Amino acid sequence: MKKTEDILERLKGQMPQVPDGDMLTENIMQAIENGKRGRIIPLWLNVLRVVSSAVAVLLIVMFIGLNGRNEQPAAQSIALSSEIATGTDLNDIDTALQIKKDKAERRKARQIRETQIQKLYAKF
């Protein structure tokens, strides 16, 4: 241990000499100045980037919004209920059973979708 401490003490006392220290400083300063120039990007390219990013976000939001609403439009369900109310399809038992099965399938699909959404949000 004594030997390593002696070596460290001797190294502390020595000052290294750099040949042409002033030239080294000038080279460093020139390298810094050259690095500042960089690449100049035109304004139209920056605007194009911002606009295309905004359009991409808008399309993604619209895609998610449209896929989230797979329910029947109100006009279509009103037409179906008025058709049932008039009794035109109720005379035919098979048609009435088919309508009931369709409603049950839609209800089941809606419940599955809602369950998947709840599970998705439960993870967060």
Salt bridges, closest charged atoms under 4 A:
GLU9 OE2 - LYS12 NZ 3.77
GLU114 OE2 - ARG110 NE 3.76
